[in-house]
Every structure is written in C-alpha cells, then in structure tokens.
C-alpha cells in the first residue's frame, strides 16, 4: 500500500482544523480538491477517517489512530527531500510574548545553531497551529498548560522578573521589593489576563486585587503608560533592554524572585537537523550562563519543576 503524501497532508490539516473549508484554505486548494484527496485516502485504507454530520466534522476511531503516524510520515517525507537534495534549509523559528523580547535569547545561540529564518511573532495559539501545520519548525516563548499533544517542549531559560513602575509610585525608591508589597497597586497588562498566563498567575499568587488592560502597541508605549500613573506597575524579565522612558524605574523582586520560563517548542517527530543543533546550542548556553537554576526556597514559578529544586529539567511545563 503506497500512501500519497498530498492525501496524508490533506487529512492531517483537516484533522487539526476539524473544518474542511479552513483546511483547504490553509493548503491553498479548493474544498472540493481537499475532499477528493481525503476520500481517495479513505478508499485506499478501506476505512472512514472522518465522521461527517450536521454538528460538524470529527475523527473516527481509525482517524484518531492514524493521525500521529500520519504526522510522522509528513515529517519523514520532508527529511527525505532534504537528504536527497543536500539542501539544509534555514530552520523556521517563530516567537511569542514579543513584548518581552524573546529574540534576544535566540540571538545568543543563533551562530551555533546554523541558518535560521525568524518569524514575526505571534501568540501561543497561533504558534501551535503553525507548528502543527508545518509552517514553522520551532517556536520560542513561555509555555503553559494545556499544550497540544502533538508538540514537544523544553525549558531552556528561567529569567528573573523585575517590577517596573513610575517615579511617582510609593515604592519607586526601594532598592528591592517583595512581590506581596505590590498587592495594593494596579497591575498594568498589555492585554487580557486570560491570554497572559504569567501575569494572571502572579496576580493570583500575590493577591494583587486590581488589574487593568492596555492595548499592546509595543514595549515603549506600554512602559510609558506604566510610568504615567503612580498606582501602576508591571513585570518585565530582568535582561530585557528597556527603552528610554522618562520616570520609569525597574526594581528587582526578591523573597521570592519570580522566574519567567522560556521554552523551545517543536512538532513531535520533527527530525530537521537544524532543530537538533538549536536545542544543543540552547543547552550549552544554559549551562554556561546558569539559565536553569531554580531554588524553591528563593524563587517562584507558576508551574515549578517536577523535581522540586536544583535546576529546571527539560520536561517541565512553565
């Protein structure tokens, strides 16, 4: 039995979208062409992969069993083309959480990871879809549950977080702050907290009762809004280069120090050699720069590592 990878790709995309119209659009083909490819695949396999009905499209039991190896087949097909042509194309890497400048971490390892083609920045749901669709090879940002079962991730950096506030804030002159000292302030967020998991978890953990949402127009605009109101504060990873905003103060947080966990994410089964180089370069830099140090008596993570201390392992979800 010879599988047609175009038919397999049509199935995988439809299984991820559970909508033939959206799947066809993402493949730049007509819905009729997509339906024909899936019908031919079902005929070849001798079983139905989708249950179609008035309530929409869903996978049959056979379709659910077929999906993981179908994804692996597409990955192997791409690897075979690369091996035959000898072309080591750039690794396509996107980021999310761009207000916190994730590219600065990738830039530190890019020279050792081989050619990379960076993306423009998305949110985590968009990155998840792009990874599953094969539009990108890897992504970098903060992972929080639930992560799609078809993806793998590895924590590569735990970065201390500072409080940012205006010079008129009552705590602006303090050399360091405890997170609970901020509970009476207004946590200023660059979007809805249900989409900003780290800030939401911080507010819950340290009893910040008042939060307010801004429009994300970039870091300089956002921090200018923080500095303009003496009640406001926000959180920024300590190594993020801050723009020159008049009256802005950055104060380290201690007892505990919040840590922002950066993870590399890729589609399970992706064997692109550039991905192996990138993960190895991240691990090497993490060891050299002590990126993964975590002490539960000193630090706070929304989802601490399963081993409870020492350093964060690669399988944690933070």
N, C-alpha and C positions, 0 to 999 in steps of 0.2 A: 504494500500500500504506500503510494507516494503522495505526500502532503504538498499541496500548493501553498507556499508561504503567503501569497497575496490573500488567499482564502483564510488562512490562520490569522493574519493581521486583521482582517475584517471581523472575524469572530472576537478576537481579543478586544478590539476597540469597542464593539457593540456590547461585550460583557462588562466593560468598565463604565460605559455610559448608561447602559440599560435603556437606550433610546436610539433607534436606527437612524433617525434624522440627524442627531448630533454626531453620531459616529461617522456617518457618511460625510458630513461637512468637515470633520477634522481630518479625514483622509483625502479630501478634495475629489470625491467621486459622488455620483448620484446615489440617492437612497435605493433606487432600483438596482444599480450595479452592486451595492453592498448586499442587498437581499439575495441576489443571484449567487454571489460568492459564498454566502453562508449556506444557502440551500444546496449548492454543489458539495460543500464540505460535509453537511449532514448526510447527503446521499452516499458519499464516499465512506463515511464512518458507519453508516447504517443505523443512525440513532439521531433523535432530536436533541439539539443543544440548547434551544430556547423554547420557552412556553409563551406563546403569544395569546393575548386575550384582551378583554375590554378594560382591564385595570393596568395594562401596560405589558412590558416585556420582562421576563425573569429567566434565570438559568434553570435548566432541568438538573437533575442529579448528575447526569452524564456531562452536562456543560460545566458544572462546578468541578468535577474531577478532571476535565480536560483543560481548564484554564491555566493552572500552574505550569504543566509541561508545555502548553502552547506558548506561554511567555518565554520559557527557556528555549524553545525551538526558534523563536524570532531572534533572541539574543545570540544563539549559536550561528544562525544564518548570517547575521551581521558580522560576527567574528570571522566566519569563513571568508566573506568578501574581503575583509581587511587583510587576512592572511594571504589570500590569492593575489591581491593587487600590490601587496607590500606597502600600502599607504597607512601610515599611522596618523589618522586624522586627529585634530585637536579634541581634547576632552571637553564636552559641552557642560559647563558648570553654571548654575544659577544660584541666586541667594535670596533670602527673605529677611525681614527685620532690618531693612536697609537704613532706617533711622539710626541704628546702632553701628553702621559702617562695617558689615561683616567682611567686605572685600579686603580690609586691611590685614586680617588674619590669613586669608588665602594668598595675598601678595607676598607674605613672608615665606611661603613654601613653594611658590609658583616655579621658581627657577629649577627646583629639584624634581618637579612633578611632570616635566615635559610640556608640550604645547597644550594650552588651554584656551577655550573660547568662552569668555564670561558672558553671562546674561545680564538683563537689565534690572532684575529684582522683582519679586512677586510676593504674594502671601503664601502661607503653608498649603492651603487647599489647592492653589494654582500650581505650586511646585509639585505636589503629589500627583496631580493629573498629568503634568508634563513628563514626570519620571515614568509613570505607568504607560504613557503613550509612546515613550521612546523619543520624545522631542529633545530631551536633555539626558546626560549620562549621570550627573550627580548634582547635589544641591547642598547648601551650607546655611545653617541658621539654628534657631532654638527649636528642638523637637519637644512636643508634649503629647500625651496620650489623648485620643487613640491614634496610632499611626497605622496606615493601611497595611494589611497582612502581606502584600506583595513587595514591601520595601524593607530594607535593612539600614540601620543607622549605627554610628559610632560617635560617642562623645570625644571630641578632640581638644576642647579647651574649656576650663572653668575660669571665668573672668570676674574679679571683684567689681562690685557696683558702687558707685558714688551717688550721693544726693546732690542734685543741682537746684539752686534756689536764688532768689534775688537778694541784693544787698539790703533791702528793707525787711527781709524776713527776720522774725525774732531770734532765729538760731543761726543767722548768717555768720556771726563772728566766732562760732565754735570751731575748734581745730578738728574735732571728730564728732560724730553723732551716733547714738544708738538708733536703730530703726524705730523703736517704740516712742522715741521723742518726737517723731513726725506724725503721730496719730491724730493730733489736733489740727493738722494742716489740710490743704486741699491737694490731693494727688492729681496732677495735670497729665492727661494721657493723650497720645496722638491718634486716638481712635477709640471705638467702643471696646470696653474691657472684656467682653465675651470673645473678642478676637485678639486680645493682648494678654495671653495667659500669665506671663510672668508678673505684670503689674497687678493683675487681678489677685493672684496668689499672695503677693506681697501685702496688698490691702487687707486681705482676709487674715493673714498670719499676724500682722502687727496692728490690727484694729484701727485702720485708717477709715474713718466713717464717711468722709466726704471725698468724692471723686468727681472730676469734670473732664469733658471730652473736647478736644480741639480737632481741627482739620489738619491732616498731615501734609504740610507744604514744605517739608524739608527741616533739617535739624536747626538751622539758624533761625528760621521763623518760629519754630516750636519753642526754642530756648528763650527767644525774645519775649514770648508770651509768659513763660515762667517768671522771667526777671521783672515783668511789668506789674506783678501783683504780689504783695508781701505775704499773702496766705498760701501761695502755690509752691509746690516742689515737684520734682520728678526724679527719675532714676536713669543713669547712663553708665554703661560699662567704663571702668576707670581709664582704660587706654584709648578711648575714643578721642581723637583730636577735636577739641571744642572750638567752634567759631568765636570770633571776637564780638561778644555780646555785652554791651555796657551794663554794669551792675550785676553780672552773673557770677555766682560762686559755686565751686564744686567742692564738696566736703566728704571725706571718706566715712564709710559706715563701719561700725565695729560692734561686737557683742550682741548679736552675731554679724558677720560680714556676709551680705547676700552675694551669691555667686550666679552669674549668668552662664548657662551651659550652651556652648556652641557644638553642633553635631554635623557630621558629614552623612548624607543620606543618598542611597542609590537603590536601583531596582534589583531585587533579589535575583541572583543568577547572572548579572551583568559581568562579563569577563573581559571588558575592554582593558588592555594593558595599561592605559593611562590612569585608570581608576586605581589599580594596584600601586602605581608609582605615587599617586596623590595620597592614598591612605598611609603608605610607608613614610612619605615626607612629613605628613602631619604627626605621625607617631614619633618620628625622630625629633621634630621641633618641640613637641610636647615634653619629651624627656629632657631636652636641653634647656628649655625655658620654664620647666616645672609648671606646665599648664594644668596638670590634672591633680594637683594637691588639694585635698579636702579633709578637713578636721571637723567632725560633727560637734565638738565642744566649742568651736570658734566660728564656724561657717554655717550658712543657711542655704539650702537648695530646696526648691519646691518639691522635687522628687529625688530624695537622696539615693546614692548608690546602694545596691543590694548588699554589698559587703560591709556597709556601715561606717567605714572610715578609711584612713590611709590615702588612697587615691581613687578617683572615679574610674571604674572599668569601662571597657568599650561597649558593653551591652546595656548600660544604664539608659533610662529614658528621662531626660531632664530638659 
